[in-house]
Amino acid sequence: MSDAMLEARFAGRLGAFSLDAAFDFPQNGVTALFGPSGCGKTTLLRCFAGLEHLSGGAFSIDGEVWQDGRRFRPAHRRAVGYVFQHANLFPHLTVRDNLRFAMKRAKGENAGRFDELTSLLGLGDLLERMPGRLSGGERQRVGIARALLSAPRLLLMDEPMSALDLQARQDIFPYLENLRHTLSIPVLYVTHAPEEVARFTDHLVVMREGKVIGAGPTAETLARLDLPIAHERQAGIAVDATIADIDLKWHLALAKFDGGALWIGDTGKAVGERVRLMIHARDVSIALVENPKVSIVNRVPAIIRQIRRSEDPSVQIIALEMGNTVIMARVTARSAYLLDLKPGMNVFAQIKSAAIID
Ligand SMILES: Nc1ncnc2c1ncn2[C@@H]1O[C@H](COP(=O)(O)OP(=O)(O)OP(=O)(O)O)[C@@H](O)[C@H]1O
């Protein structure tokens, strides 16, 4: 991933709502926009697309000014791909013709990428289908391909998974992850789901009431306990690891990461292969001594970096450092008190489960 960053600022009023959002995001990578309902995420995407014109706005991409104090490039002259909750395909056209239509609008600029993009999104067998005969997940994959075939310089995704059921979301993730590694344009991805943030994004912008309250690389920003995302029930952090050993007898694989190692279910990955693990805060507990007499296999030495009371007064969230890796634990306030947990303490993170996500 190149380190180049883009700068955006959109400020102004829409009726009673006031937006004042300024942030940097990577030119090459996926940026999550996260925040409660009504905080202005969709409005912000609409500003990027040129569908809203707020007086205080500034954004340029690839040397083109889309907005500044004097200039405003209208929506139809911005190369933006937009993916919504529902794909809204033309019902009377096949998948192939829906995609061709998008390419035509982009004056065929991305025609050479038709095969690449349809294969990346697993659409090969669906091209002759009518949209009415696609599942929700398939329709979203077509919607994403359609947006990309329009040769965008910026891809805007507004909660693309939120209308899908759990299974469809699990099915679509590998495609999104493929895209994340392949795309060389910036993607702004609006979501309410902390798991999507951890799995799929490189950079995170947290919003509240029209303002940016925190932004930075995803793993680092997720572990900031002053931001509300760390306190969500689904909060977790994705950790990059390498398979270091296989225990054939017990069907386990040892995944090593910077700062520790975890036994996970053996999924057939060979020693030396890279994996990405999702560790949810709710699956991590803390022990002061290493206790072999528990069923939890993974007990990793860690240092407490920070402790914060959650909105739920019975819960505390703890950030734990293991080398350069930071994970979170969600423990009861009573346990934190009884164990007298404090920043700087050496403890053991007992990790009940870690799912392979890539
Ligand atoms: N054109 C408009 N005129 C007046 N108010 C507007 C306009 N567009 C949006 N708003 C208001 O701006 C606020 C932010 O809306 P927005 O849809 O951007 O929030 P959001 O963070 O995307 O929410 P959600 O997660 O529920 O989609 C809301 O209070 C909305 O009613």
The ligand as an SDF file (V2000), in Angstrom:
LIG
                    3D

 31 33  0  0  0  0  0  0  0  0999 V2000
  -30.6830   17.6700    2.6250 N   0  0  0  0  0  0  0  0  0  0  0  0
  -30.8190   17.6960    3.9450 C   0  0  0  0  0  0  0  0  0  0  0  0
  -31.4850   18.6770    4.5680 N   0  0  0  0  0  0  0  0  0  0  0  0
  -31.6110   18.7100    5.8970 C   0  0  0  0  0  0  0  0  0  0  0  0
  -31.0890   17.7670    6.7220 N   0  0  0  0  0  0  0  0  0  0  0  0
  -30.4120   16.7690    6.1770 C   0  0  0  0  0  0  0  0  0  0  0  0
  -30.2450   16.6590    4.7540 C   0  0  0  0  0  0  0  0  0  0  0  0
  -29.5210   15.5390    4.5060 N   0  0  0  0  0  0  0  0  0  0  0  0
  -29.2600   14.9610    5.7030 C   0  0  0  0  0  0  0  0  0  0  0  0
  -29.8000   15.6960    6.7010 N   0  0  0  0  0  0  0  0  0  0  0  0
  -29.6990   15.3880    8.1430 C   0  0  0  0  0  0  0  0  0  0  0  0
  -28.3350   15.2350    8.4440 O   0  0  0  0  0  0  0  0  0  0  0  0
  -28.1520   14.2780    9.4820 C   0  0  0  0  0  0  0  0  0  0  0  0
  -27.1260   13.2530    9.0530 C   0  0  0  0  0  0  0  0  0  0  0  0
  -27.7170   12.3370    8.1250 O   0  0  0  0  0  0  0  0  0  0  0  0
  -26.8940   11.1750    7.4420 P   0  0  0  0  0  0  0  0  0  0  0  0
  -27.8470   10.3980    6.6020 O   0  0  0  0  0  0  0  0  0  0  0  0
  -25.7030   11.7320    6.7860 O   0  0  0  0  0  0  0  0  0  0  0  0
  -26.4350   10.3160    8.7070 O   0  0  0  0  0  0  0  0  0  0  0  0
  -25.7640    8.8650    8.7420 P   0  0  0  0  0  0  0  0  0  0  0  0
  -24.6320    8.9710    9.6930 O   0  0  0  0  0  0  0  0  0  0  0  0
  -25.4460    8.4200    7.3650 O   0  0  0  0  0  0  0  0  0  0  0  0
  -26.9350    8.0090    9.3610 O   0  0  0  0  0  0  0  0  0  0  0  0
  -27.3300    6.4540    9.0950 P   0  0  0  0  0  0  0  0  0  0  0  0
  -26.2090    5.6690    9.7000 O   0  0  0  0  0  0  0  0  0  0  0  0
  -28.6200    6.3040    9.8390 O   0  0  0  0  0  0  0  0  0  0  0  0
  -27.4620    6.2640    7.6210 O   0  0  0  0  0  0  0  0  0  0  0  0
  -29.5170   13.7130    9.7840 C   0  0  0  0  0  0  0  0  0  0  0  0
  -30.0080   14.3560   10.9290 O   0  0  0  0  0  0  0  0  0  0  0  0
  -30.3300   14.0720    8.5430 C   0  0  0  0  0  0  0  0  0  0  0  0
  -31.6810   14.2100    8.8740 O   0  0  0  0  0  0  0  0  0  0  0  0
  1  2  1  0
  2  3  1  0
  2  7  2  0
  3  4  2  0
  4  5  1  0
  5  6  2  0
  6  7  1  0
  6 10  1  0
  7  8  1  0
  8  9  2  0
  9 10  1  0
 10 11  1  0
 11 12  1  0
 11 30  1  0
 12 13  1  0
 13 14  1  0
 13 28  1  0
 14 15  1  0
 15 16  1  0
 16 17  2  0
 16 18  1  0
 16 19  1  0
 19 20  1  0
 20 21  2  0
 20 22  1  0
 20 23  1  0
 23 24  1  0
 24 25  2  0
 24 26  1  0
 24 27  1  0
 28 29  1  0
 28 30  1  0
 30 31  1  0
M  END
$$$$
